[in-house]
Amino acid sequence: MWLKCKKDYFCVMRKIYTVLVMILVVLSSCQPEFTKEEQAQLEQALSKAGGNKVELEKALEQAPEAHRKAVWFLIANMPERDLTSLTADFILENTKVAYQAREQFAWCKSLPDSLFFNDVLPYVSLNERRDNWRQDFLDRFTPLVADCANGFDVVDSVTQNINEVVKVEYNTKRRKADQSPYESMEQGMASCTGLSVLLTDALRAVGIPARIAGTPLWTNMRGNHSWVEVYLDGEWYFTEYYPDELNKSWFLADAGKADPENPIHGIYATSFKKTDLSYPCVWDESIEYIPAVNVTDRYIRLYQEQVMNTALEADELMVDFVVYKNEDTAKGDNRVSDRVEVWQGDKNIDFGYSPSTIDDLNKFLKFKLKKNSDYTVRYADGKGGQLEEKIKTGEKAELVKLYQESL
C-alpha cells in the first residue's frame, strides 16, 4: 500500500512538473515581440488600413519569427495607400527574398537591422507603382556580383552593367517621370527619376543599402534632378544609372551650390522610415507621404573638397569668402548664409552660399580665381536688396569678409 502511494505521488509530481514546464514555454512564447512604442505605431498603422487590415495582420502572423520585426517595420512606416492595398503575399515575398540576399551576401549580412530595414528591405522608393521586382532582380543581378569581394565592387558591377540587363535608356519621351521598374522596362526608356528607381531596386536586390536623392530645383534655375546614394563602409556615396566614379558626376558643381536656407534649392534623400521631412516630388507636388532627410550640407562639403583638391594653374589662387551682418558680428560666430556671386565685367565667374552660424569656424565659401585680377562681388543685404564690393586678388590665397550693414 505504501509503495503504491509513493508511486502515485511521484506520478502526480511528474505530471505537475510537466504541466509547469508547458506553462512556462507558453508564457515565454507569449511575451510581447514589440515595445509599447512599437505596438502603438503598429496599431496606428492598422487603424488606417480599413478593410485591408486583415491582410496586414495575416502578414504579421505568417511571417517567420526571424522576419517578423522586418514586417512590422514595413507596416508601421508604409504610406496609407499601401496600408489599404498591399497583400500579405506581397509583403511576405518581399521580406523573404530580402532576407535571402542578407544570408547570401556578406556585405549585406554585416548590416545592422536599422540600415537593412530602411535601405535594403523596402519595396519602393517614391510614389511609383508597386511592382513585385525583388526576386526577378535578385536573379538578374546575382551573376554580376557573385565574385565581388565587397560592396564597392558590387556597386561598380551593377552600375556598369544595369543598362544591358534591363535595356532602359534615358529619354524625355517616356510616359511619365515616376515610372516603376517594369513600366520603364516595358518602354525601354525613363526619366532620371525612373532610372534612379531602377538602379536603387537593383542594388537593394543584391543587398546594397540604396536610396534616391535629388533636388527640386538647382540654384541656377535649370530644373531638377534625381540620382542614387549607396551606403558603403560607414558613409553615403552618390552614383548614377550612367555612372562616373563614386562621389563624382557632372552635377556635383550644381549640387555644391545648393542653398541650405531655401528648401526648394536643397538636396534630399529618401527614407522609408518616417521623418519630419517630405521628399519633394516635382512631378506631383501634392504628394507629401514620402519621408526624406536633408543632405544639402554633405554635397556642399563634397564640392568644396573637390575644388580644394583640384590643381591650380600658375595664374590661379583660392579665395575664401564669409558674410557677416556687420563688422561687430565678425568678432563672434555670427556669420550669415548668403548667396555670393563673383563677376568679371558682365560674366558671372561663379557663385555659392557662404557658411552660417552652425558651420565650423574654419569653413569658408571658396572660389578659384585669377591672380592679380579685378572682380565684383555681389551679395544680399538681408533686406531684399543687393550689395556690391570690388576686390582685387593678389599673389596668395586670401580671405574676403563681406558685411550686410555698415557701422
C-alpha positions as MATLAB code, in Angstrom:
seq = 'MWLKCKKDYFCVMRKIYTVLVMILVVLSSCQPEFTKEEQAQLEQALSKAGGNKVELEKALEQAPEAHRKAVWFLIANMPERDLTSLTADFILENTKVAYQAREQFAWCKSLPDSLFFNDVLPYVSLNERRDNWRQDFLDRFTPLVADCANGFDVVDSVTQNINEVVKVEYNTKRRKADQSPYESMEQGMASCTGLSVLLTDALRAVGIPARIAGTPLWTNMRGNHSWVEVYLDGEWYFTEYYPDELNKSWFLADAGKADPENPIHGIYATSFKKTDLSYPCVWDESIEYIPAVNVTDRYIRLYQEQVMNTALEADELMVDFVVYKNEDTAKGDNRVSDRVEVWQGDKNIDFGYSPSTIDDLNKFLKFKLKKNSDYTVRYADGKGGQLEEKIKTGEKAELVKLYQESL';
ca = [
       0.000    0.000    0.000;
       2.761    2.371    0.986;
       4.711    1.588   -2.202;
       1.608    2.178   -4.294;
       1.020    5.599   -2.669;
       4.629    6.531   -3.158;
       4.426    5.543   -6.809;
       1.215    7.521   -7.280;
       2.819   10.522   -5.576;
       5.741   10.551   -7.982;
       3.403   10.108  -10.940;
       1.371   13.124   -9.826;
       4.502   15.208   -9.244;
       5.852   14.251  -12.662;
       2.596   15.360  -14.268;
       2.617   18.622  -12.324;
       6.203   19.262  -13.371;
       5.344   18.565  -16.997;
       2.386   20.946  -16.848;
       4.527   23.664  -15.239;
       7.163   23.329  -17.952;
       4.481   23.594  -20.627;
       3.024   26.687  -18.949;
       6.459   28.311  -18.834;
       7.011   27.562  -22.512;
       3.635   29.039  -23.410;
       4.207   32.107  -21.252;
       7.636   32.719  -22.730;
       6.225   32.440  -26.254;
       3.535   34.945  -25.347;
       5.978   37.638  -24.288;
       5.387   40.780  -26.377;
       7.553   40.927  -29.526;
       7.354   44.698  -29.732;
       7.919   47.510  -27.283;
       4.970   49.637  -26.201;
       6.059   52.327  -28.644;
       6.370   49.837  -31.496;
       2.988   48.325  -30.666;
       1.451   51.805  -30.684;
       2.976   52.503  -34.111;
       1.598   49.221  -35.400;
      -1.885   49.863  -34.062;
      -1.888   53.333  -35.569;
      -0.936   51.907  -38.965;
      -3.549   49.143  -38.774;
      -6.222   51.694  -37.911;
      -5.626   53.335  -41.298;
      -5.801   50.085  -43.274;
      -9.577   49.857  -43.492;
     -10.725   46.571  -44.975;
      -7.134   45.631  -45.780;
      -6.265   45.292  -42.086;
      -6.802   41.543  -42.328;
      -4.030   41.275  -44.951;
      -1.541   43.157  -42.793;
      -2.385   41.072  -39.738;
      -2.027   37.955  -41.863;
       1.456   39.091  -42.923;
       2.467   39.534  -39.284;
       1.007   36.186  -38.237;
       2.534   34.192  -41.093;
       5.965   35.828  -41.064;
       8.718   33.581  -39.678;
       9.839   34.760  -36.272;
      13.158   35.970  -37.708;
      11.308   38.157  -40.230;
       8.523   39.495  -38.013;
      10.332   42.668  -36.928;
      11.007   43.476  -40.578;
       7.331   43.018  -41.458;
       6.449   45.244  -38.516;
       8.849   47.904  -39.827;
       7.244   47.897  -43.262;
       3.682   48.089  -41.940;
       4.477   50.727  -39.308;
       6.124   53.019  -41.865;
       4.341   52.385  -45.164;
       2.095   55.164  -46.526;
      -1.661   54.890  -46.265;
      -2.008   53.980  -49.951;
      -0.077   50.786  -49.191;
      -1.804   50.084  -45.888;
      -5.100   49.886  -47.760;
      -3.882   47.866  -50.745;
      -0.831   45.624  -50.261;
      -1.498   41.920  -49.792;
       0.097   39.674  -47.204;
       1.669   37.645  -50.011;
       3.351   40.751  -51.471;
       4.796   41.788  -48.104;
       5.925   38.277  -47.162;
       7.511   37.612  -50.558;
       9.431   40.890  -50.494;
      10.658   40.228  -46.962;
      11.623   36.622  -47.650;
      13.742   37.496  -50.690;
      15.361   40.454  -48.913;
      16.475   38.080  -46.153;
      17.656   35.629  -48.779;
      20.029   38.320  -50.056;
      21.086   39.090  -46.497;
      22.109   35.485  -45.957;
      23.672   35.114  -49.390;
      25.890   38.214  -49.493;
      28.495   39.016  -46.832;
      28.203   42.781  -47.390;
      24.509   42.571  -46.537;
      24.798   40.099  -43.667;
      27.011   42.526  -41.747;
      24.498   45.399  -41.889;
      22.720   46.495  -38.703;
      18.952   45.966  -38.733;
      18.291   49.706  -38.851;
      20.143   50.088  -42.154;
      18.865   46.830  -43.621;
      15.256   47.695  -42.754;
      15.345   51.245  -44.107;
      17.514   50.941  -47.209;
      17.513   47.309  -48.387;
      14.169   45.844  -47.319;
      11.751   48.477  -48.768;
       9.830   47.512  -51.899;
       9.516   51.104  -53.118;
      11.440   54.383  -53.249;
       8.961   57.091  -54.203;
       5.355   57.067  -55.391;
       5.932   54.675  -58.281;
       3.639   51.724  -58.972;
       4.290   48.877  -56.551;
       5.963   46.186  -58.689;
       6.983   42.798  -57.300;
      10.544   43.142  -58.618;
      12.762   41.707  -55.885;
      13.073   38.015  -56.852;
      13.398   38.884  -60.538;
      16.111   41.454  -59.856;
      17.941   39.124  -57.467;
      18.045   36.533  -60.250;
      19.117   39.071  -62.878;
      21.895   40.749  -60.896;
      23.336   37.931  -58.767;
      25.561   36.708  -61.644;
      27.098   40.193  -61.800;
      28.057   40.234  -58.121;
      28.766   36.575  -57.361;
      32.533   37.136  -57.420;
      32.550   40.559  -55.770;
      34.677   40.915  -52.651;
      32.889   43.898  -51.117;
      30.135   46.460  -51.529;
      32.280   48.807  -53.619;
      32.807   46.048  -56.182;
      29.074   45.303  -56.166;
      28.088   48.904  -56.859;
      30.661   49.154  -59.633;
      29.462   45.935  -61.279;
      25.761   46.789  -61.089;
      26.097   50.389  -62.275;
      28.376   49.434  -65.155;
      26.035   46.705  -66.394;
      22.462   47.646  -65.455;
      21.788   49.224  -68.833;
      22.489   45.918  -70.575;
      20.429   43.949  -68.069;
      17.223   45.997  -68.097;
      17.530   47.620  -71.562;
      16.366   51.068  -70.461;
      17.755   54.403  -71.670;
      17.191   57.995  -70.636;
      14.571   59.560  -72.885;
      12.270   62.542  -72.404;
       9.606   60.712  -74.440;
       8.916   58.302  -71.536;
       5.275   58.246  -70.482;
       5.828   59.769  -67.037;
       8.580   60.782  -64.643;
       7.695   58.480  -61.756;
       7.748   55.121  -63.517;
       8.082   51.807  -61.709;
      10.847   49.382  -62.753;
       8.632   47.353  -65.067;
       6.945   50.430  -66.546;
      10.397   51.649  -67.600;
      11.458   48.220  -68.853;
       8.281   47.849  -70.912;
       9.030   51.137  -72.693;
      12.823   50.867  -72.758;
      13.036   54.468  -71.574;
      12.795   56.538  -68.396;
      13.481   59.910  -66.827;
      16.368   60.466  -64.425;
      13.890   59.602  -61.668;
      12.788   56.384  -63.364;
      16.420   55.379  -63.938;
      17.165   56.066  -60.273;
      14.258   53.844  -59.204;
      15.648   51.040  -61.373;
      19.174   51.360  -60.009;
      18.008   51.615  -56.395;
      15.954   48.434  -56.728;
      18.775   46.570  -58.477;
      21.216   47.455  -55.705;
      18.756   46.602  -52.940;
      18.073   43.253  -54.596;
      21.714   42.250  -54.092;
      21.925   43.600  -50.555;
      23.336   47.108  -51.003;
      21.677   49.880  -48.956;
      20.446   52.354  -51.561;
      18.125   55.345  -51.724;
      17.141   58.092  -54.138;
      18.481   61.622  -53.763;
      17.640   64.774  -55.647;
      16.799   68.446  -55.726;
      13.518   70.084  -56.747;
      15.398   72.974  -58.389;
      19.065   73.793  -58.897;
      20.105   77.246  -57.719;
      20.960   78.110  -61.334;
      17.248   77.535  -62.057;
      17.985   74.852  -64.682;
      15.462   72.333  -63.403;
      15.503   69.329  -61.077;
      17.487   66.100  -60.971;
      17.438   62.678  -59.274;
      20.251   60.216  -58.615;
      21.140   57.364  -56.209;
      23.037   57.120  -52.938;
      24.654   53.933  -51.607;
      25.916   53.176  -48.106;
      29.395   51.623  -48.024;
      31.840   51.240  -45.140;
      30.038   53.660  -42.864;
      29.168   56.506  -45.209;
      26.869   57.504  -48.051;
      28.208   57.941  -51.584;
      26.365   59.107  -54.670;
      26.256   57.440  -58.060;
      24.012   57.280  -61.132;
      22.499   54.967  -63.719;
      25.150   56.279  -66.132;
      27.978   56.265  -63.612;
      31.211   58.088  -63.094;
      33.273   57.225  -60.026;
      31.558   57.309  -56.640;
      31.006   60.896  -55.478;
      31.897   62.227  -58.926;
      29.417   63.441  -61.516;
      28.601   66.276  -63.862;
      26.070   67.620  -61.355;
      28.352   67.981  -58.314;
      29.192   71.599  -59.140;
      25.461   72.379  -59.200;
      24.796   70.331  -56.057;
      27.673   72.081  -54.314;
      25.911   75.392  -54.834;
      22.679   74.220  -53.190;
      21.100   76.690  -50.783;
      20.834   75.234  -47.252;
      18.474   78.056  -46.254;
      15.981   77.608  -49.100;
      14.036   74.302  -49.195;
      13.349   74.480  -52.936;
      17.098   74.610  -53.616;
      18.027   71.940  -51.069;
      19.093   68.341  -51.654;
      17.123   65.472  -50.141;
      17.427   61.703  -49.826;
      14.521   59.308  -49.405;
      13.784   57.293  -46.286;
      11.228   54.543  -45.720;
      11.184   55.220  -42.007;
       9.030   58.214  -41.177;
      10.812   61.547  -40.697;
       9.814   65.168  -40.200;
      10.506   65.988  -43.866;
       8.734   65.078  -47.091;
      10.647   64.274  -50.278;
       9.777   66.927  -52.900;
       8.114   65.313  -55.928;
       8.194   67.970  -58.645;
       6.035   65.781  -60.909;
       3.225   65.853  -58.317;
       3.570   68.474  -55.615;
       0.501   67.134  -53.789;
       2.484   64.065  -52.656;
       3.670   64.515  -49.088;
       3.914   60.930  -47.827;
       7.490   60.114  -48.863;
       9.851   60.603  -45.884;
      13.143   62.375  -46.519;
      16.355   63.588  -44.935;
      18.099   66.832  -45.851;
      21.601   66.109  -47.184;
      22.386   69.565  -48.595;
      25.409   70.206  -46.380;
      27.117   66.994  -47.447;
      27.009   67.948  -51.129;
      28.296   71.439  -50.408;
      31.170   69.867  -48.474;
      31.932   67.358  -51.238;
      32.058   70.101  -53.840;
      34.269   72.321  -51.712;
      36.630   69.387  -51.156;
      36.720   68.788  -54.896;
      37.561   72.433  -55.525;
      40.312   72.321  -52.917;
      41.788   69.161  -54.405;
      41.783   70.485  -57.953;
      45.239   71.523  -59.090;
      45.632   75.272  -59.569;
      47.158   76.734  -62.700;
      50.159   79.022  -62.260;
      47.943   82.104  -62.596;
      45.194   80.876  -60.222;
      44.592   81.054  -56.469;
      41.898   80.127  -53.952;
      39.908   82.949  -52.371;
      37.769   82.362  -49.254;
      34.582   84.337  -48.614;
      32.499   84.837  -45.484;
      29.497   87.128  -44.862;
      28.653   88.868  -41.572;
      25.723   91.054  -40.612;
      28.135   93.885  -39.738;
      31.699   94.400  -38.564;
      30.731   93.962  -34.909;
      29.313   90.484  -35.525;
      32.571   89.475  -37.210;
      34.097   89.309  -33.749;
      31.933   86.298  -32.914;
      30.425   83.319  -34.663;
      27.649   85.347  -36.298;
      28.072   84.553  -39.949;
      25.238   84.856  -42.445;
      24.406   82.231  -45.057;
      24.092   84.337  -48.200;
      24.299   83.866  -51.944;
      27.634   85.260  -53.104;
      28.317   85.893  -56.798;
      31.684   86.736  -58.342;
      31.595   88.737  -61.577;
      34.229   89.958  -64.012;
      32.659   92.555  -66.229;
      29.345   91.111  -67.406;
      30.464   87.499  -66.895;
      29.380   85.531  -63.827;
      32.526   83.634  -62.837;
      30.998   81.580  -60.021;
      28.521   81.637  -57.147;
      27.779   79.785  -53.934;
      26.420   80.145  -50.399;
      28.513   81.389  -47.513;
      28.687   79.373  -44.264;
      26.187   80.055  -41.481;
      26.460   80.213  -37.701;
      26.122   76.445  -37.345;
      29.103   75.719  -39.609;
      32.641   75.173  -38.392;
      34.552   78.454  -37.969;
      37.182   77.165  -40.387;
      34.646   76.607  -43.154;
      34.534   79.218  -45.918;
      32.993   79.606  -49.340;
      35.853   79.024  -51.778;
      36.277   80.262  -55.339;
      39.104   79.604  -57.749;
      40.054   82.984  -59.252;
      42.858   84.517  -61.294;
      45.778   86.193  -59.578;
      46.139   89.976  -59.741;
      42.675   90.421  -61.215;
      39.699   92.697  -60.559;
      36.305   91.256  -59.631;
      32.898   92.456  -58.491;
      31.298   90.542  -55.627;
      27.512   90.688  -55.296;
      25.564   89.515  -52.257;
      22.267   90.203  -50.472;
      21.934   92.914  -47.848;
      19.452   90.920  -45.765;
      16.653   93.376  -46.559;
      15.733   92.270  -50.062;
      18.382   94.365  -51.787;
      21.814   93.624  -53.197;
      25.269   94.887  -52.325;
      28.402   95.070  -54.451;
      32.036   95.150  -53.468;
      35.071   95.475  -55.696;
      38.027   93.243  -54.909;
      41.447   92.739  -56.439;
      43.253   89.469  -55.954;
      46.952   89.281  -55.233;
      49.542   86.529  -55.482;
      48.489   84.461  -52.465;
      45.305   82.861  -51.117;
      43.212   85.301  -49.117;
      40.039   85.738  -47.070;
      37.383   88.256  -48.118;
      34.996   89.421  -45.386;
      31.676   90.853  -46.550;
      29.211   92.818  -44.401;
      25.494   93.299  -44.926;
      25.420   96.514  -42.874;
      27.833   99.401  -42.432;
      28.585  100.730  -38.957;
];
